Amino acid sequence: MQRRIAMTKVREEPGPTTDKLIVFDDDPYFGALISATARQFNFSAHYFQSLYAMGSFARIRNYDIAIIDVFMDSIRGDELATYIDMFCADIPVILVSGERFDHQDRRTVWPPSVRAFIPKAAGAHQILGAAKATLNRDRMLRRLAAGEPYVNHLGITDLGQLAPAGIV
């Protein structure tokens, strides 16, 4: 006698994708805070105290977005952002600093990968919220540029209609 077992197929809803975040900061407490809080924003975060600690610069290509301290011991954050522009053009960068810094100084020219500057005093939630919004905006711009129809339901017919992220 054979037994038949009725099996029902359970439809699994895909969960939200986890975005990969890389953090460069010479302050281990800030790195730990951002890494711990990142899960709330659906980020998988990896923290490095320096570019050297990461090992290979090419690994940056494995990430969706970067949060970089402007003033690190070994390299300035804007210099690192310049390298990201040169070798990984599609990775947006959020610059942060705990030091007093006039980010709106007209002489300050950020590399194109820099989407925003946020003081560390704004807090981890503000910084990570800006990172998530920046990543979503960049993805929407790429989809719109590719002519994907489901993005156009927003009524956007011109890339100029989207406000630039700029400096926060």
Beta strands, then each sheet from edge to edge (+ up, - down):
strand 1: 19-24
strand 2: 43-48
strand 3: 65-69
strand 4: 93-97
strand 5: 114-119
sheet 1: 2+ 1+ 3+ 4+ 5+
end
